[in-house]
Structures are given as C-alpha cells and as structure tokens.
Amino acid sequence: MTRPNILIVMVDQLNGTLFPDGPADWLHAPHLKRLAARSVRFANSYTASPLCAPARASFMSGQLPSRTGVYDNAAEFASSIPTYAHHLRRAGYYTGLSGKMHFVGPDQLHGFEERLTTDIYPADFGWTPDYRKPGERIDWWYHNMGSVTGAGVAEISNQMEYDDEVAFMAEQKLYDLARGKDARPWCLTVSFTHPHDPYVARRKYWDLYEDCAHLQPDVPALPYADHDPHAQRIFDANDWRNFTITEDDIARSRRAYFANISYLDDKIGGILDVLDRTRQDAIVVFVSDHGDMLGERGLWFKMNFYDGSARVPLMIAAPGLAPGRVEDPVSTIDLCPTLCDLAGVSMAEVMPWTDGESLVPLAHGRTRQSPVAMEYAAEASITPLVGLRQGRWKYTNCAADPEQLFDLMADPQERVNLADDPAHAGTLEHFRVMAAARWDLEAFDAAVRESQARRWVVYEALRNGSYYPWDFQPLRAASERFMRNHMDLNVLEENQRFPRGE
C-alpha cells in the first residue's frame, strides 16, 4: 500500500478555549484558519497531563503518565516505550523532529531517525519535584510571576531564537524530502516552544492586538482563600506573594501571548507554503501539549485541570476525513493510535497497554462512549491528581483535596463545584466508580515518590566530578554539505534542484 506522508505541528502551552472551532475569529491567524477550514476540528480535546514533559511523552506513546512513568519535567522517558515514531519507522517511514519534545534521559530520539535541532529544555533530572518536602520552592527552575510583570516587546529572545531555528530547519528538511532521494514515506514533527511564557513578542505581532477586546480574563482574580487547595499550591509555587499583578500586567501578558500565536501562524504558514510549492501531499496535524490559564481566576501557566490549562487545540487534515467539528471529548493520547490508523500501521502488539484510541471513527461521525482521562503529579502537587471528562461533565480527584464536579455545558468557566450538591450525587458516584476502576491512588503516589527519590540520588551523584550531559547535540557533517571535491558538481547541482529541468 502507499502510505501517506505526515506533518505534525506541535505548539507549547496554547489554550484550547481560544480554538473553539479553529482559531477564534478575533485572532490574527490566517494560515491556521485556512488549515482549520480543511480539517477535522476537535473542539474538546484535552492533554493527558498539564505539563510539558508528561504531556509530550503521553502524546507520543498513547499512554498516561502513570503508565509511562513520566510524571514531571525531569522524569525519564524509558527507551522501551514505543512511540508513534517507532510504529511508523518500523513500518518503513522516515521519522524526523525539528524542535522541542522535552525528552529526559540519555535516549534523545525515541524512535525519531533524525533530530534537526537540540531541545530548549534540559534532559537531566535537575527539575525533579520532591513530595518529601511539600511546599518547597526551587527558585532556579520554578515558574514565578516575573513572566507576567515582565511582559512586553522584544525583537529577539531565547524562545524566538529557538523557534526561528525550528521553522528554518523544518523548511530545509521539506525541501530535502522533495528532492526524492529517499523513496520512503515521511513523518516530520515540527514542535515550537511558543506561545509558552515569558510573554514577550515581536513588535509586528504585538501591534496586531492594540485594540484587542480580550486583554482581560473572563473570570477576574479570586482571593487566595477562595481557591481550591491545589490552586493555592500553584500560587505558592509561583511565588505570588512577592509580586503585585496589575491590570496592565495582565493586559500586556495576554497581548504578548496572542501576538505569539500570530508569530506561530507565520511560521506554520511558511512550512505549509514549502509543502505546497514542493508538491508534497501530507496529512497535517496541529496540536498543543497543554494550555495556559492566562490570568483566569488569577491563575497563570498550567499545572491544573481547569479548561484553560488542560484543554488544547487539535486539528487533523487528511484525505478521506471530511472537514468539520467534533464535540466529543478526546485526548492527546489518542493521536498515536490515530496516526497509525491513518497510515495503515498496526499497533495490535501493544494496544493492551495503550490508553488512547483512534479518532478516525469520530471523524466519520461516530460518538465516543469512553471518558477522557488526565493525570498530574508534578510541581505544586503533594500527591497525584486525576481527572475524567465525559459528555458535559468534568470530575477531579486527589487524596489530599476535595473532589470537584463541573457541568461544563451549564458552567463553562467552572465556577460552581457540584460535588457536594445532593442533586448530582448520582453523577458523582458514576465518576467515582470509573475513577476507582482506573486508578489506585495510593499505589500511584508510592510510584511517584519512589521515582523522585531515585532521581534525586542519581542527579546529585552525576553532578559530582566530571559531568556528561544528555542534551541532544545535532550533528551536521560539513564535508557532506554543499559542494565538496569527492562529489561530481554536475550531478550534485541536478540532484539538489527541485523541480528538475523546469
């Protein structure tokens, strides 16, 4: 069979509520809007875990963090866990990655045949939380509110430098694939770090939102005492007491965030343009790892199950999938089996241990019966949190915190916790039974604590004496690039040209 090429575009920390059916009308995102018009758009897509590394390991493997062991941003992703890159490569695909995937550990490929850039975040165990020290802040890597008070304009930043390179290397690879030297189908993943904070944007994109009507959150900041216990822990982890957040800070942060969506739109437009001009057909997937609260109820960044943090955009443009909107809740862990389904690649050997399910039936009009599951066991938690999204309902549970039950149809901003409402006792019990069947929270907590303790020992040991980093180092052989004297100039020029002879 002829297998389709696949282009996966991943962004970081993009709030899915801004993509109710593709980009919101007021966002300046013409390329993403054109992509949405030809895509299946999953309006209620959720991350497996609202933090970078756990979300990405789950997205790649189709497994929840409790199964991958990637609980936080410093947990090793085991080499023995198959990812979509392994499944596709095993079936004969070229698999490449340009950009971020936040792999922790010595394996920095996880099925990718080639990485075109290094990662933006460290690959070691240095960012390991510690449940033995609840409430401890680790200043040198924890988020703080400086991202909000420091929001504004810049023409270059650490993250812009990174994403500029991610886009450039992806375009160069698409040109190279078009030359036809490799007859295999390809899967190229292009993974940006924007619009992740810091909330800093280039002037040309900042200016697009001068008169934006969405620079303040729908739900203003709540008093600290009115937040649920986990949200209070997030405030503490973010060092909120040492910052005074003004309405201007909020407006500037949100403006820069929206501006960076437009920055990404330009980058993605350039990649799709190269795809078109080189006459390459490909399935196109657009997704984020998790969202950003953007000041709603006073919360920023992620690390919780509220929709701003946990809901993500997801769009798939593929032959045979009619464009349209799917309302059923889905998960990023569904993408691995979906990609394999679209490529005609069997996952039968590992499906008993896979949490995701193919989205192709939903794209063809079927409905989903199973709930969407989420987990969180990283900074600001003191024991794992779990969540279920099914139909109109969202349920969360944590051994340390009160349960939550929200009716997202009647209460999309999740203001009213119905867990103690006798009128909804039957619904609460329904979710309790499903959660109890899926999770043993004591065993989950014990596994996280064991992982953390082990990693602290290893990290401190490896920082003594000579240090060998695990960070990925892209290799580019200069003697094999452009023209060298072991090459035939005429053959080289002909082979490097696309199209040839026109």
C-alpha positions as CSV (number, residue, x, y, z in Angstrom):
1,M,0.0,0.0,0.0
2,T,1.0,3.6,-0.5
3,R,1.4,5.2,2.9
4,P,0.7,8.9,3.4
5,N,3.3,11.5,4.4
6,I,2.5,13.1,7.8
7,L,3.4,16.6,9.1
8,I,2.7,17.1,12.8
9,V,2.9,20.7,14.0
10,M,3.0,21.0,17.8
11,V,3.0,24.2,19.8
12,D,3.5,24.7,23.5
13,Q,1.0,26.0,26.1
14,L,-1.7,27.0,23.7
15,N,-5.1,27.5,25.4
16,G,-7.7,25.3,23.7
17,T,-10.6,27.7,24.6
18,L,-9.1,30.1,22.0
19,F,-9.8,27.4,19.4
20,P,-13.5,26.6,19.8
21,D,-13.7,25.7,16.1
22,G,-10.3,26.6,14.7
23,P,-8.7,29.9,15.8
24,A,-11.2,32.3,17.4
25,D,-12.4,34.9,14.8
26,W,-10.5,37.8,16.5
27,L,-7.1,36.0,16.4
28,H,-4.8,37.1,13.6
29,A,-4.0,33.6,12.3
30,P,-4.9,33.4,8.6
31,H,-2.8,30.3,7.9
32,L,-4.2,28.3,10.9
33,K,-7.7,29.4,9.8
34,R,-7.1,28.0,6.3
35,L,-5.8,24.8,7.8
36,A,-8.9,24.6,10.1
37,A,-11.2,25.0,7.1
38,R,-9.9,21.7,5.6
39,S,-9.5,19.9,9.0
40,V,-11.5,17.8,11.4
41,R,-11.6,20.1,14.4
42,F,-11.8,18.6,17.9
43,A,-13.4,21.3,20.0
44,N,-13.0,19.5,23.3
45,S,-9.5,18.0,23.2
46,Y,-7.6,17.5,26.5
47,T,-4.0,17.0,27.4
48,A,-3.0,13.8,29.2
49,S,-1.2,15.9,31.8
50,P,-0.9,19.7,32.0
51,L,2.9,20.0,32.0
52,C,5.4,19.8,29.1
53,A,7.3,16.5,29.5
54,P,4.5,14.3,30.8
55,A,2.1,15.7,28.2
56,R,4.6,15.0,25.4
57,A,5.5,11.5,26.4
58,S,1.8,10.7,26.6
59,F,1.1,12.3,23.2
60,M,3.9,10.3,21.6
61,S,3.1,6.9,23.2
62,G,-0.6,7.0,23.7
63,Q,-0.2,6.2,27.4
64,L,-0.9,8.2,30.6
65,P,1.9,9.3,32.9
66,S,1.0,6.6,35.4
67,R,2.0,4.1,32.7
68,T,4.9,5.9,31.1
69,G,6.5,6.9,34.4
70,V,7.0,10.5,33.0
71,Y,5.3,12.2,36.0
72,D,7.0,15.6,35.7
73,N,9.5,17.7,33.7
74,A,12.5,15.7,35.0
75,A,11.3,12.1,34.7
76,E,13.0,9.7,32.3
77,F,11.1,8.6,29.3
78,A,12.0,4.9,29.0
79,S,13.5,3.7,25.7
80,S,11.4,0.6,25.8
81,I,8.1,2.5,25.4
82,P,7.0,2.6,21.7
83,T,6.0,6.0,20.3
84,Y,4.3,6.9,17.0
85,A,7.8,7.5,15.7
86,H,8.7,3.9,16.4
87,H,5.5,2.5,15.0
88,L,5.8,4.5,11.8
89,R,9.6,3.9,11.4
90,R,9.1,0.2,11.9
91,A,6.6,0.3,9.0
92,G,9.1,1.9,6.7
93,Y,8.7,5.7,7.4
94,Y,11.4,8.3,7.7
95,T,10.8,10.0,11.0
96,G,12.2,13.3,11.9
97,L,11.9,16.0,14.6
98,S,12.6,19.7,14.4
99,G,12.1,21.3,17.8
100,K,11.1,20.6,21.3
101,M,9.9,17.3,22.8
102,H,11.4,17.6,26.2
103,F,12.8,14.1,26.4
104,V,14.5,13.4,29.8
105,G,17.2,10.8,29.9
106,P,20.0,9.5,27.7
107,D,17.7,8.5,24.9
108,Q,17.0,11.7,23.0
109,L,15.4,10.1,19.9
110,H,12.6,7.8,21.0
111,G,12.0,6.5,17.5
112,F,13.0,9.6,15.5
113,E,15.6,8.7,12.9
114,E,16.8,12.3,12.9
115,R,16.6,15.4,15.1
116,L,17.3,18.6,13.3
117,T,17.7,20.8,16.4
118,T,18.6,20.4,20.0
119,D,15.9,20.8,22.7
120,I,15.2,24.0,24.5
121,Y,15.0,22.4,28.0
122,P,17.5,20.3,29.9
123,A,17.5,16.5,29.6
124,D,18.7,15.6,33.1
125,F,16.9,15.1,36.4
126,G,17.6,18.6,37.8
127,W,13.9,19.7,37.7
128,T,12.7,16.8,39.9
129,P,9.9,17.8,42.5
130,D,10.1,16.2,45.9
131,Y,6.9,15.0,47.7
132,R,9.0,14.6,50.8
133,K,9.2,18.4,51.0
134,P,5.7,19.8,50.5
135,G,5.6,23.5,49.8
136,E,9.3,23.8,48.9
137,R,10.0,26.3,46.1
138,I,13.0,25.6,43.9
139,D,13.8,29.1,42.8
140,W,16.1,28.4,39.9
141,W,13.6,26.5,37.8
142,Y,10.1,27.0,39.2
143,H,7.9,29.4,37.3
144,N,7.3,32.7,39.1
145,M,5.1,35.7,38.2
146,G,8.0,37.6,36.6
147,S,6.7,36.3,33.3
148,V,3.6,38.4,33.9
149,T,5.2,41.5,35.3
150,G,7.9,41.4,32.7
151,A,5.6,41.1,29.7
152,G,6.2,43.3,26.6
153,V,8.0,43.7,23.3
154,A,11.4,42.3,22.2
155,E,12.8,41.6,18.8
156,I,14.8,38.6,20.0
157,S,14.6,36.3,23.0
158,N,15.7,32.8,24.0
159,Q,12.5,31.3,22.7
160,M,12.3,33.3,19.5
161,E,15.8,32.3,18.7
162,Y,14.8,28.7,19.2
163,D,11.6,28.8,17.2
164,D,13.2,30.7,14.3
165,E,15.6,27.8,14.0
166,V,12.9,25.2,14.4
167,A,10.9,26.7,11.4
168,F,14.1,27.1,9.3
169,M,15.3,23.6,9.8
170,A,11.8,22.2,9.1
171,E,11.5,24.1,5.8
172,Q,15.0,22.9,4.8
173,K,14.1,19.3,5.6
174,L,10.9,19.6,3.5
175,Y,12.9,20.9,0.6
176,D,15.3,17.9,1.0
177,L,12.5,15.4,1.2
178,A,11.1,16.9,-2.1
179,R,14.3,16.0,-3.9
180,G,13.2,12.4,-3.9
181,K,16.5,10.8,-2.7
182,D,14.6,8.8,-0.1
183,A,11.6,6.8,-1.5
184,R,10.1,6.2,1.9
185,P,7.0,8.0,3.2
186,W,7.9,10.5,5.8
187,C,6.6,11.7,9.2
188,L,8.1,15.1,10.2
189,T,7.2,16.6,13.6
190,V,7.8,20.3,14.0
191,S,7.5,21.4,17.6
192,F,7.6,25.0,18.6
193,T,8.1,26.4,22.2
194,H,5.7,29.4,21.7
195,P,3.3,30.8,22.9
196,H,4.7,29.4,26.2
197,D,5.7,32.3,28.5
198,P,7.7,34.5,29.0
199,Y,5.0,36.8,27.5
200,V,7.4,38.6,25.1
201,A,6.6,39.3,21.4
202,R,8.0,41.0,18.4
203,R,6.6,44.4,17.6
204,K,5.0,43.5,14.3
205,Y,2.8,40.9,16.1
206,W,2.3,43.0,19.2
207,D,0.8,45.8,17.1
208,L,-1.9,43.5,15.7
209,Y,-3.6,43.4,19.1
210,E,-3.5,47.1,20.1
211,D,-7.3,47.3,20.2
212,C,-8.0,43.7,21.2
213,A,-11.2,43.3,23.3
214,H,-9.8,40.2,25.1
215,L,-7.0,41.6,27.2
216,Q,-8.6,40.9,30.5
217,P,-9.8,37.4,31.7
218,D,-13.5,36.5,31.8
219,V,-13.1,35.5,35.5
220,P,-11.1,38.0,37.5
221,A,-8.6,37.0,40.1
222,L,-10.2,35.3,43.1
223,P,-9.0,35.9,46.7
224,Y,-6.4,33.3,47.7
225,A,-8.7,31.8,50.3
226,D,-11.5,31.2,47.7
227,H,-9.3,28.9,45.5
228,D,-9.3,25.1,45.8
229,P,-6.3,23.7,47.7
230,H,-4.4,22.7,44.5
231,A,-4.8,26.2,43.0
232,Q,-3.5,27.6,46.3
233,R,-0.4,25.4,46.0
234,I,0.1,26.7,42.4
235,F,0.0,30.2,43.7
236,D,2.6,29.3,46.3
237,A,4.8,27.6,43.7
238,N,4.6,30.7,41.5
239,D,5.8,32.9,44.4
240,W,2.8,35.1,44.1
241,R,3.3,36.9,47.4
242,N,6.4,38.6,46.1
243,F,4.6,40.1,43.1
244,T,1.9,42.7,42.6
245,I,-0.1,41.9,39.4
246,T,-1.9,44.9,37.9
247,E,-4.5,45.0,35.2
248,D,-1.8,46.5,32.9
249,D,0.4,43.5,33.6
250,I,-2.4,41.2,32.8
251,A,-3.3,43.0,29.6
252,R,0.4,43.1,28.4
253,S,0.8,39.4,29.1
254,R,-2.3,38.4,27.2
255,R,-1.5,40.7,24.4
256,A,2.0,39.2,24.0
257,Y,0.5,35.7,24.2
258,F,-1.9,36.5,21.4
259,A,0.9,38.1,19.4
260,N,2.9,34.9,19.7
261,I,0.0,33.0,18.3
262,S,0.3,35.2,15.2
263,Y,4.1,34.7,15.2
264,L,3.5,31.0,15.2
265,D,0.9,31.4,12.4
266,D,3.5,33.0,10.2
267,K,6.0,30.2,10.9
268,I,3.4,27.5,10.2
269,G,2.3,29.3,7.1
270,G,5.8,29.2,5.8
271,I,6.1,25.5,6.4
272,L,2.8,24.8,4.7
273,D,3.9,27.0,1.8
274,V,7.0,24.9,1.3
275,L,4.9,21.8,1.4
276,D,2.7,23.3,-1.4
277,R,5.5,24.6,-3.5
278,T,7.3,21.3,-3.5
279,R,4.1,19.5,-4.5
280,Q,4.2,17.1,-1.5
281,D,0.9,15.7,-0.2
282,A,0.7,15.1,3.6
283,I,-1.7,14.6,6.4
284,V,-1.4,17.7,8.6
285,V,-1.9,17.5,12.4
286,F,-2.0,20.6,14.6
287,V,-1.9,20.2,18.4
288,S,-0.6,21.7,21.6
289,D,0.9,19.9,24.6
290,H,-1.3,21.7,27.2
291,G,-2.8,25.2,27.7
292,D,-2.3,28.4,29.7
293,M,-4.7,29.9,32.3
294,L,-3.8,33.4,31.1
295,G,-5.0,35.1,34.3
296,E,-8.4,33.4,34.5
297,R,-9.4,33.4,38.2
298,G,-5.9,34.8,38.9
299,L,-4.1,31.6,37.7
300,W,-1.3,31.6,35.1
301,F,0.6,28.9,33.1
302,K,-0.7,25.3,33.6
303,M,-0.5,22.5,36.2
304,N,-4.2,22.1,36.8
305,F,-7.3,20.6,35.2
306,Y,-9.3,23.7,34.5
307,D,-10.0,24.1,30.8
308,G,-7.6,27.0,30.3
309,S,-4.7,24.7,31.4
310,A,-5.9,21.3,30.3
311,R,-7.9,21.9,27.0
312,V,-5.8,22.1,23.8
313,P,-6.4,22.7,20.1
314,L,-6.4,19.7,17.9
315,M,-7.0,19.7,14.1
316,I,-6.4,16.9,11.5
317,A,-6.4,17.5,7.8
318,A,-6.3,14.1,6.0
319,P,-7.6,12.6,2.8
320,G,-10.9,10.8,3.5
321,L,-11.7,12.9,6.6
322,A,-14.4,15.4,5.8
323,P,-13.7,18.8,7.4
324,G,-16.0,19.5,10.4
325,R,-16.3,20.0,14.1
326,V,-16.3,17.1,16.6
327,E,-17.8,17.9,20.0
328,D,-17.0,14.6,21.9
329,P,-14.2,15.0,24.4
330,V,-10.9,13.5,23.1
331,S,-7.3,13.3,24.4
332,T,-3.8,13.9,23.0
333,I,-3.1,10.3,23.9
334,D,-5.5,9.4,21.1
335,L,-3.1,10.8,18.5
336,C,-0.6,7.9,18.5
337,P,-3.3,5.3,17.5
338,T,-4.9,7.8,15.2
339,L,-1.7,8.4,13.2
340,C,-1.1,4.7,13.0
341,D,-4.7,4.2,11.8
342,L,-4.4,6.8,9.1
343,A,-1.1,5.3,8.0
344,G,-2.4,1.8,8.0
345,V,0.1,0.7,10.7
346,S,-1.0,-1.9,13.2
347,M,-0.5,-1.3,17.0
348,A,-2.0,-4.6,17.9
349,E,1.0,-5.9,19.7
350,V,0.9,-3.0,22.3
351,M,-2.7,-1.9,22.3
352,P,-3.5,-3.8,25.6
353,W,-1.1,-1.3,27.3
354,T,-2.2,1.8,25.3
355,D,-4.7,4.2,26.9
356,G,-5.6,6.1,23.7
357,E,-8.0,5.2,20.9
358,S,-8.1,6.2,17.3
359,L,-10.1,9.3,16.4
360,V,-10.8,8.2,12.9
361,P,-14.3,6.8,13.8
362,L,-15.2,10.1,15.5
363,A,-14.1,11.9,12.3
364,H,-16.5,9.7,10.4
365,G,-19.4,10.7,12.6
366,R,-19.4,8.1,15.4
367,T,-19.8,9.1,19.0
368,R,-17.4,8.3,21.9
369,Q,-18.5,6.4,25.0
370,S,-15.3,6.2,27.0
371,P,-14.2,9.1,29.3
372,V,-11.1,11.1,28.7
373,A,-8.5,10.7,31.5
374,M,-6.0,13.2,32.8
375,E,-3.2,12.9,35.5
376,Y,-1.0,15.4,37.2
377,A,1.9,14.5,39.6
378,A,4.4,17.3,39.3
379,E,5.3,20.7,41.0
380,A,2.5,22.2,43.1
381,S,1.1,18.7,43.8
382,I,1.7,16.8,47.0
383,T,0.1,13.6,45.8
384,P,-1.2,12.7,42.3
385,L,-4.4,14.4,40.9
386,V,-6.6,12.6,38.4
387,G,-9.5,13.7,36.2
388,L,-12.2,12.4,33.9
389,R,-14.0,14.3,31.2
390,Q,-17.1,12.7,29.7
391,G,-20.1,14.3,28.0
392,R,-20.9,17.6,29.7
393,W,-19.0,16.6,32.9
394,K,-15.6,17.0,34.3
395,Y,-14.6,15.2,37.5
396,T,-11.3,15.6,39.5
397,N,-10.0,13.6,42.5
398,C,-6.9,13.8,44.7
399,A,-6.3,12.1,48.0
400,A,-5.3,15.4,49.5
401,D,-8.1,17.6,48.1
402,P,-11.9,17.7,47.9
403,E,-13.4,16.2,44.8
404,Q,-14.6,18.5,42.0
405,L,-17.5,18.0,39.6
406,F,-18.3,20.6,37.0
407,D,-21.1,20.8,34.4
408,L,-19.3,22.4,31.5
409,M,-22.4,22.9,29.5
410,A,-24.1,24.9,32.1
411,D,-20.9,26.3,33.7
412,P,-18.1,26.5,31.1
413,Q,-16.0,28.7,33.3
414,E,-16.0,26.0,36.1
415,R,-17.2,28.4,38.8
416,V,-19.6,26.0,40.6
417,N,-18.3,22.8,42.1
418,L,-21.3,20.3,42.2
419,A,-19.5,17.6,44.2
420,D,-21.4,18.4,47.4
421,D,-24.8,19.1,45.7
422,P,-27.2,16.3,46.5
423,A,-29.0,16.8,43.2
424,H,-25.8,15.5,41.5
425,A,-25.0,12.6,43.8
426,G,-25.7,10.0,41.1
427,T,-23.4,11.7,38.7
428,L,-20.7,12.0,41.3
429,E,-21.0,8.3,42.1
430,H,-20.8,7.4,38.4
431,F,-17.4,9.2,38.2
432,R,-16.2,7.8,41.5
433,V,-16.8,4.3,40.2
434,M,-15.0,4.9,36.9
435,A,-12.0,6.6,38.7
436,A,-11.7,3.8,41.3
437,A,-11.7,1.2,38.4
438,R,-8.9,3.1,36.7
439,W,-6.6,4.3,39.5
440,D,-5.2,3.1,42.7
441,L,-4.2,6.5,44.1
442,E,-2.1,5.0,46.9
443,A,0.0,2.9,44.5
444,F,0.2,5.9,42.1
445,D,1.6,8.1,45.0
446,A,4.1,5.4,46.0
447,A,5.4,5.1,42.5
448,V,5.9,8.8,42.1
449,R,7.7,9.1,45.4
450,E,10.0,6.2,44.5
451,S,10.8,7.8,41.2
452,Q,11.5,11.2,42.7
453,A,13.8,9.7,45.4
454,R,15.8,7.7,43.0
455,R,16.3,10.6,40.6
456,W,17.5,12.9,43.3
457,V,20.2,10.4,44.2
458,V,21.2,10.0,40.6
459,Y,21.2,13.7,39.8
460,E,23.3,14.7,42.8
461,A,25.8,11.9,42.0
462,L,26.2,12.8,38.4
463,R,26.8,16.5,39.3
464,N,29.9,15.4,41.3
465,G,33.1,15.3,39.3
466,S,33.1,15.3,35.5
467,Y,29.7,16.0,34.0
468,Y,28.5,14.3,30.8
469,P,25.3,15.9,29.6
470,W,22.4,14.1,27.9
471,D,21.3,17.1,25.9
472,F,20.9,16.3,22.2
473,Q,23.7,17.5,20.0
474,P,22.6,17.8,16.3
475,L,25.4,16.6,14.1
476,R,25.9,18.2,10.6
477,A,28.8,16.8,8.6
478,A,30.3,19.9,6.9
479,S,32.2,17.7,4.4
480,E,28.8,16.3,3.1
481,R,27.1,19.6,2.6
482,F,27.0,21.9,-0.5
483,M,29.9,21.1,-2.9
484,R,33.0,19.1,-1.9
485,N,35.7,17.6,-4.1
486,H,34.6,14.0,-3.6
487,M,31.3,14.9,-5.4
488,D,30.5,15.4,-9.1
489,L,29.5,19.1,-9.4
490,N,27.1,18.4,-12.3
491,V,25.4,15.5,-10.6
492,L,25.2,17.5,-7.3
493,E,23.5,20.5,-8.9
494,E,21.0,18.4,-10.7
495,N,20.1,16.3,-7.7
496,Q,19.8,19.3,-5.3
497,R,17.4,21.1,-7.6
498,F,13.6,20.8,-7.3
499,P,11.9,20.6,-9.6
500,R,14.4,19.3,-12.1
501,G,14.6,20.5,-15.7
502,E,11.9,23.2,-15.5
